[in-house]
Amino acid sequence: MAEELLINVNPFETRVALVAHGLLQEIHLARATGYSVTGNIYLGKVERIVPGMQAAFVDVGLARPGFLHARDIDSPRIFQNDDDDSRKHKPDIRDLLHDGQAVLVQVEKDPIASKGARLSTQLALASKYLVLMPNESHIGISQRIDDENERERLRTTLAAIKEAQNLSGGIIARTAGERASQEHLAQDLKLLSRLWERVNARVQGAQAPSLIYEELPLHTRMIRDLVGPDTDTIFIDDQDTFHRIHHYVDEYIPEYSDRLQCYGERRPLFERHGVEDEVARALEPKVTLKSGGSLVIEQTEAMISIDVNTGGFLGGHSLEETVFRANMEAAAAIPRQLRLRNLGGIIVIDFIDMEDEEHQRQVLRALEKAVEADPARTRLEGFSSLGLVQMSRKRTRESLAQSMCAPCGHCNGTGLVRTPESTCVEVLRALSQDYQARCRNKSVEGDYMIRAPEAVVDRLLDEDAEHLAQLSQTIQREIRIQVEPSYLEGQFDIVLVQPVAR
């Protein structure tokens, strides 16, 4: 897959986009508030133990305390194996932590919405090819490396390097480490070893809460994580950033130095590659497919739902064939949309119903193949009895919509507003209730005025004029109406005013 990495830098925002075959695959944004705290290591302070959840809330200096579960605490006394007997004897969270205790933790998931960061004491430091786990001892290989000969080569090579460098920590070979030379692996491991030494040195004398290790800046982190053999060019549109990245690449991954280019054309980098339009479309719930079908993607608190529609696609010779072809196109498009929008958690896909089981298998295989390009960890289930496909995708940071948008102040994020008809009903009910309450308190003085948007006022003067007149007669008060152009749909006020002299 021919890929290009685009790095756009300006004083208020850094953006990194991964484009493959002219299509945007990923977009990352870093603003003044920062990009992501995932991977950062903090010396935290235990604020509160929650025995019922077997967890603790830890202050690491962020806006909200982080969440640390017992299973994420690196202790030789727990989680030695997963059989039933061992589960019965797992120590209580109160045996592992206490209020006020200082604990070294790493962020596994960013704070999202109202939830604090997900923390772990199982520390890991990443480089281009390897991950060092200082508190572990085993050697692991990325599951995405499926060549058994290569897996064995990496395992043997890493064991030899580990022994030569006299290291005690655990090592995992990342997917990018496939086919990496022994020299590059040894260099990576030496770098991680020095980094861990610096982390240890900073812990000494530090007071909780404090930041001990901060992950690389966005542009450097993305070069480390996204650049690979398929990357043709890395465009950077800022001269100073270009030199800093060039220095990093020359030192750590020199084989990619010739792919760096400082972009200096008059036309903006992202505009040239159509990134701005792609991002705008990724914020919309509906995705139009080339055939005329569509996807409707809805993000909720608990899960992501995706509905597949044929729309205007009528290309098959029969209904079953039309549905099958629409589902096949959707299966190829869905993983890219999940990656682009950075949607994670539980995902439920409602494909168009298919009667042919072979068609179901082919759609599922197409979905599995498309998911392979996604670096995030995913798990895919088959069709359920209801015809739904369930999958999960690891989520470590906010989705694109969450990072770029806020809930609508008009509808409070529901996507719905009251119709003028329902607002009029609410106005009449509220006015009647206010009058009754004032009668009980013997404080009825003056007439009423309704302030509402134009559409509501128009309806009160037209369709609901009779109801308004009846209410005015019942309460024996004049009811005046005033248009408020600044009011939103569903918004209104009822105020008491001095009666007009008769």
Summary of the structure (lengths in Angstrom):
residues: 502
radius of gyration: 29.7
end to end distance: 82.9
largest distance: 102.2
contacts: 1469
relative contact order: 0.09
helix: 36%
strand: 26%
